[in-house]
Amino acid sequence: MPKKRNHVKTFKPSLPASSLNSTSSSTSAAKSSKSVNELLATLRHSAAGGAISSPQLLPSPSVPPGIREILQIPEHPSPAPRRPLRQRFDADGRRLPAGPAPPRSWVLRQSAIDNVENALSRSLRISYASVEGTALPGAPLPHPKSLIAIILKRLAIDWDIHRVLNQYHLYFIPSHLKSALVRYVGLASEDGISLSDLRTIFLPPEQGDDNEELNSQASANSEITCLDLSASIGRSLRLKDICLLLFNHVKADPVVEELQDSWDTADSSPSPPRLLLPNLTHLSLALDPQSKRDVSWKHLLTLSSKLPTVTHLSLAYWPEPCLTPRAKCSTVSSPHGQNIPYGGTTIYSHSLDHDWSEALLVLRMLSNHFYKLEFLDLTGCAPWFEALQRRDGHDFVDWSSSWGKIAVLRLYAGWRLGTKALPSDRAAFTKAIETAKSVERHIRYVRAGKGRFMTVERDELIT
């Protein structure tokens, strides 16, 4: 029997013979006619033509703004701003290196690291003493752990609130607590106590409900004997402001000249303005050692001439005595062609020329005004300890007459050596101690039993 044959059926659509012949002939002709270089050239031309014909890069015609609003055509995007020209010199005039500037994050991060490192290195080298240790002996301050001290310190911490809400009640605080409040506010605030705060504490409110109560408090400031402005002078307060507060707080009425009926009629002319704190004996003008020392010795001399009753004074961390501190580098040309220093002290007067004439003049005038001093604090004034024992003609500090009543003199350096102190720091600390010892020997020699026995408080050199 014959075998059965299975025919496999294909599902691919069959093309006519003519089309198959034409496609095969065209592909073979294309392969044989076009080379590789020609194909690449064709692709290049096609890519260039497509880029030119793209609608995104074709320039669009400009349309006036009025027509654009009518046709509601969107505005063209503004061109990108030009890159700013880089400065070729920095703030110090040094030429910058070529190339782009470093990223801002690099610069800020490096500067922050440098600041932290400098602060750490400075704290490891030396450590400044706290201003809280500059309290005057005999000042009416409460015990540090008492309830009154805790309340006053809490009041000083929240002073920004109380100075507004309780501005009409702060004047009626008992007089023996006002001195402590002023000190705590000056130490707790970032910038110290301000002139308006002092007016709120010491001056009665302009508008009050009970006039009799105000009249009973008229002489309340006469019981205040201490004014501690530590860490406030040079920041939020100036000595000129203190003078205006202490001596010009009473506004005199306008003088009206009237003819008197008789020559023996009582004179009704207004009396001069009285002192705000007439019994002031303790005055602290200590500066913050870690802030700028922007104080004026001229204003201090003016203030001292009006406060002869002060017996305890603190000038901790004050700069060297100088009447024109901002003119140390200024000179005046003379007719002979020479440059003469504008002020009495230059930047080389004490270090190279050993000229202490202006400092001695200022200290002599200060000692003549504060002739009742019994306590003087000069902590942190080591750069001008030498002026306390110098003499220039008739300018010198008279420890036996003007300041012959001083019994305690503080001559601390104001800072301590750290674990990583440099040799220059150790030399400066040693020099401050040696100068304090020399001043102590000089005062004992000058007095020679004529004045009171003086105790000089100073640092001890640890070997």
C-alpha positions in Angstrom: 0.0 0.0 0.0 1.3 3.4 -0.7 2.4 5.7 2.3 0.4 8.7 3.3 2.2 12.0 2.9 1.4 14.9 5.3 1.8 18.3 3.6 2.9 21.1 6.0 0.9 24.2 5.6 2.6 27.6 6.1 0.8 30.6 7.6 3.2 33.2 6.1 1.4 35.3 3.6 2.6 34.7 0.1 3.7 37.5 -2.0 3.3 37.7 -5.7 6.2 36.7 -7.7 6.5 40.1 -9.4 6.9 41.9 -6.0 9.5 39.4 -4.8 11.5 39.8 -7.9 11.4 43.6 -7.6 12.4 43.8 -3.9 15.2 41.3 -4.3 16.6 43.2 -7.3 16.4 46.6 -5.6 18.1 45.4 -2.4 20.8 43.8 -4.4 21.3 46.9 -6.5 21.4 49.1 -3.4 24.0 46.9 -1.7 26.1 46.9 -4.8 25.8 50.6 -5.5 26.2 52.4 -2.1 29.4 52.1 0.0 30.0 52.7 3.7 31.2 56.3 3.2 28.2 57.2 1.2 25.9 55.8 3.8 27.7 57.9 6.5 27.5 61.0 4.4 23.8 60.4 3.9 23.2 60.1 7.6 25.1 63.3 8.3 23.0 65.2 5.7 19.8 63.8 7.1 20.8 64.8 10.7 21.7 68.3 9.7 18.5 68.7 7.8 16.5 67.5 10.7 18.2 69.9 13.1 17.6 72.9 10.8 14.0 72.0 10.3 13.3 71.6 14.1 10.8 74.2 15.2 12.5 74.9 18.5 15.6 76.5 17.1 13.8 78.5 14.4 13.8 82.2 15.2 10.3 83.4 15.8 9.3 86.9 14.5 8.8 89.6 17.1 5.4 91.0 17.7 4.5 94.4 19.2 3.1 94.1 22.8 -0.3 95.5 21.8 -0.8 92.9 19.1 0.6 90.2 21.3 -2.1 90.9 23.9 -4.8 90.9 21.3 -3.7 87.6 19.7 -2.9 86.2 23.2 0.6 85.2 22.1 2.8 84.2 25.0 5.8 86.4 25.7 9.2 85.2 24.7 11.4 84.0 27.5 14.0 86.5 28.6 17.6 85.7 27.8 19.8 84.2 30.5 21.7 86.8 32.5 25.3 87.2 31.8 27.8 85.8 34.2 29.2 88.5 36.5 32.8 89.3 36.0 35.0 87.9 38.7 37.0 90.4 40.7 40.7 89.9 40.1 41.7 91.3 43.5 40.4 90.5 47.0 39.5 92.9 49.8 43.1 93.2 50.9 44.3 94.0 47.4 46.0 90.7 46.7 45.7 89.2 43.3 43.4 86.2 43.1 44.6 82.9 41.5 43.5 82.1 38.0 40.5 79.9 37.4 37.0 79.8 38.7 36.2 80.7 42.3 35.9 77.9 44.8 32.4 76.8 45.8 30.8 78.9 48.5 30.3 75.8 50.7 34.0 75.1 50.7 34.8 78.7 51.8 32.1 78.9 54.5 32.9 75.5 55.9 36.6 76.3 56.1 36.1 79.7 57.7 33.8 78.2 60.3 36.4 75.5 61.0 39.1 78.1 61.3 37.0 80.2 63.7 36.3 77.2 65.9 39.9 76.2 65.9 41.1 79.7 66.7 38.6 79.9 69.6 39.7 76.5 70.9 43.3 77.3 70.6 42.8 80.7 72.3 40.9 79.1 75.2 43.7 76.5 75.6 46.3 79.2 75.6 44.7 81.6 78.1 41.4 82.0 79.9 40.0 85.4 81.0 38.7 85.9 84.4 34.9 86.3 84.8 33.5 89.8 85.3 31.4 88.4 88.1 34.6 88.3 90.3 35.0 92.1 90.1 32.4 92.9 92.8 33.4 95.8 95.1 33.9 94.9 98.7 31.2 96.3 100.9 28.7 96.5 98.1 25.1 95.8 99.2 24.7 92.5 97.4 22.5 89.7 98.7 24.0 86.3 99.5 24.4 84.3 96.2 22.2 81.4 97.5 19.5 83.5 99.1 16.0 83.8 97.8 16.4 87.5 97.1 19.4 86.8 94.9 17.6 84.0 93.0 14.6 86.3 92.4 16.7 89.2 91.2 18.8 87.0 88.8 15.6 85.5 87.4 14.3 89.1 86.9 17.5 90.0 85.1 17.3 87.0 82.8 13.7 88.0 81.8 14.6 91.7 81.7 13.3 92.1 78.1 9.8 91.3 79.4 9.9 93.2 82.7 11.3 96.4 81.3 8.1 96.8 79.3 5.4 95.2 81.4 6.6 96.5 84.8 8.2 99.8 83.7 5.9 101.8 86.1 6.6 99.5 89.1 10.4 99.1 88.9 11.0 102.4 90.5 9.3 101.3 93.7 11.7 98.4 94.3 13.4 98.9 97.8 16.5 101.0 97.5 18.8 98.4 99.0 18.0 96.1 96.1 18.4 98.5 93.2 22.2 98.2 93.2 22.0 94.4 93.0 19.4 94.6 90.3 21.5 96.9 88.1 24.5 94.6 88.5 22.6 91.4 87.6 20.9 93.0 84.6 24.3 94.2 83.3 25.8 90.7 83.6 22.8 88.8 82.3 22.1 90.9 79.2 24.1 90.5 76.0 24.8 94.2 75.7 24.5 95.2 79.3 22.1 97.6 80.9 21.0 100.6 78.9 20.4 104.2 79.8 16.6 103.8 79.5 16.8 100.9 82.0 18.6 103.1 84.5 16.1 105.8 84.1 13.3 103.3 84.7 14.9 102.1 87.9 16.1 105.4 89.4 13.7 108.0 88.1 10.0 108.0 89.1 7.4 107.5 86.3 6.1 110.6 84.6 2.5 109.6 85.0 1.4 108.0 88.2 -1.9 107.3 89.9 -0.9 108.1 93.5 1.0 111.4 93.9 1.5 111.0 97.6 3.3 107.7 97.1 5.6 109.4 94.5 6.3 112.2 97.0 7.2 109.7 99.7 9.7 108.1 97.3 11.3 111.4 96.3 14.3 110.9 98.6 14.6 107.1 98.1 17.7 107.4 96.0 19.6 109.0 98.9 19.9 105.5 100.4 21.7 104.1 97.4 25.5 104.0 97.8 26.6 101.6 95.1 26.4 101.8 91.3 27.8 98.7 89.6 27.9 99.1 85.8 30.2 96.1 85.1 30.1 94.8 81.6 27.9 97.6 80.4 30.4 100.5 80.0 31.7 100.5 76.5 28.8 98.5 75.0 25.4 99.9 75.9 26.5 102.7 78.1 28.9 105.6 77.7 30.4 107.7 80.5 28.8 110.7 78.9 25.4 109.2 79.4 26.2 108.5 83.0 27.1 112.1 83.5 23.8 113.2 82.0 21.8 110.8 84.1 23.5 111.7 87.4 23.6 115.4 87.1 20.9 116.6 84.6 17.9 114.5 85.6 16.1 117.5 87.0 14.8 119.9 84.4 15.0 123.4 85.6 12.0 125.6 85.0 12.4 128.6 82.7 13.7 131.6 84.6 11.3 134.6 84.6 12.8 137.8 85.9 10.4 139.7 88.1 10.9 142.9 89.9 11.0 142.5 93.7 9.1 144.9 96.0 11.9 145.0 98.5 15.6 144.1 98.6 15.1 141.8 101.5 12.6 139.6 99.7 13.5 136.0 99.6 15.2 135.0 96.3 13.0 132.5 94.4 15.6 131.6 91.7 15.8 127.9 91.0 18.5 126.0 92.7 21.1 124.0 90.6 20.1 120.5 89.8 20.9 118.1 92.6 22.7 114.8 92.2 20.6 111.7 91.5 22.7 109.6 93.8 24.0 112.0 96.4 25.6 109.4 98.7 27.3 107.3 96.0 30.5 105.8 97.4 30.9 102.5 95.4 31.4 102.9 91.6 32.3 100.0 89.3 33.2 100.8 85.7 34.7 97.4 84.9 34.8 96.4 81.2 34.1 93.1 79.6 37.5 91.6 78.7 36.3 89.8 75.6 34.6 92.8 74.0 35.9 96.1 72.5 37.2 98.6 75.0 35.6 101.7 73.6 35.8 104.1 76.6 37.0 107.7 77.0 39.4 108.9 79.7 38.2 112.4 79.1 34.7 111.5 80.2 36.1 109.7 83.2 38.0 112.8 84.3 34.8 114.8 83.8 32.8 112.3 85.9 35.5 112.1 88.6 35.5 115.9 89.1 31.8 115.7 90.1 31.9 112.6 92.3 34.4 113.4 95.1 32.6 111.1 97.6 33.6 107.8 95.8 35.7 105.6 98.1 35.6 102.3 96.1 36.4 102.3 92.4 36.8 99.6 89.8 38.5 100.2 86.5 39.1 96.6 85.6 40.2 95.9 82.0 40.5 99.6 81.1 43.0 100.5 78.3 46.1 102.6 78.9 45.4 106.2 80.0 45.3 108.3 76.9 43.3 111.4 76.0 43.3 110.8 72.2 43.4 107.0 71.7 42.3 107.2 68.1 45.2 109.5 67.1 48.0 107.2 68.0 48.9 106.7 64.3 48.2 110.3 63.2 50.9 112.9 62.6 51.0 116.6 61.7 53.5 118.0 59.3 55.5 120.9 60.7 56.8 123.9 58.7 60.2 122.4 59.0 59.1 119.3 57.1 59.0 117.0 60.0 56.1 114.8 61.0 55.0 115.4 64.6 52.6 113.0 66.5 49.2 114.4 66.8 48.5 113.1 70.3 50.7 112.6 73.3 50.9 108.8 72.9 51.9 106.9 69.8 52.0 103.2 69.2 55.7 103.0 70.2 55.6 105.4 73.2 55.5 102.7 75.9 57.3 99.9 74.2 60.3 101.6 72.5 60.4 105.2 73.7 59.3 104.4 77.3 57.3 107.6 77.3 54.6 107.6 79.9 54.1 111.4 80.1 50.4 111.4 79.0 49.5 108.4 81.1 51.0 110.0 84.2 49.2 113.3 83.5 45.8 111.5 83.3 46.5 109.4 86.4 47.6 112.5 88.4 44.4 114.3 87.5 42.3 111.3 88.3 44.0 110.9 91.7 43.3 114.6 92.5 39.6 114.1 91.8 39.2 110.8 93.6 41.1 111.8 96.7 38.9 109.8 99.0 39.6 106.4 97.5 40.1 103.5 99.9 39.8 100.7 97.3 41.1 100.6 93.7 40.6 97.6 91.3 42.9 97.6 88.3 42.4 94.0 87.2 43.4 93.4 83.6 45.4 96.6 83.3 48.8 95.0 83.2 49.9 96.9 80.0 50.0 100.1 82.1 51.0 98.9 85.5 54.3 100.6 84.9 52.7 104.0 84.9 51.8 103.5 88.6 55.5 103.8 89.6 56.8 106.2 86.9 57.6 109.9 87.4 57.8 112.6 84.7 58.6 116.0 86.2 55.6 117.0 88.3 53.4 114.3 86.8 53.2 111.1 88.9 50.8 109.2 91.1 51.1 110.5 94.6 50.5 107.4 96.8 51.2 109.3 100.0 48.9 112.3 99.6 46.1 112.1 96.9 45.8 108.3 97.1 47.3 108.0 100.6 44.0 106.6 101.9 43.9 103.6 99.6 44.2 100.4 101.7 43.6 97.7 99.0 44.9 97.7 95.5 44.1 94.9 93.0 46.7 94.3 90.4 45.6 91.0 88.9 46.6 90.1 85.4 43.0 89.3 84.5 43.7 86.0 82.7 45.2 82.6 83.4 47.6 80.4 81.4 46.1 77.4 79.6 47.5 74.0 78.9 48.8 75.0 75.5 50.1 78.5 76.4 52.7 79.9 74.1 56.1 81.1 75.4 55.0 84.7 74.6 51.9 84.2 76.8 54.0 82.9 79.7 56.4 85.8 79.3 53.6 88.4 79.4 52.1 86.7 82.5 55.4 86.7 84.2 56.0 90.3 83.3 52.6 91.4 84.7 53.4 89.7 88.1 56.9 91.2 88.3 55.5 94.7 87.5 52.9 94.3 90.2 55.6 93.3 92.7 57.6 96.3 91.7 54.6 98.7 92.1 54.0 97.2 95.6 57.6 97.9 96.6 57.4 101.4 95.2 54.3 102.3 97.1 55.7 101.0 100.4 58.9 103.0 99.8 56.9 106.2 99.0 54.7 106.0 102.0 57.3 104.9 104.5 54.8 105.0 107.3 53.2 108.2 106.2 50.0 106.8 104.9 47.8 103.8 105.6 49.2 100.3 105.2 48.3 99.0 101.7 47.5 95.5 100.7 48.3 94.7 97.1 46.3 91.8 95.7 48.2 90.2 92.8 48.8 86.8 91.1 51.5 84.5 92.3 54.0 83.0 89.9 53.7 79.2 89.9 57.0 77.5 89.3 
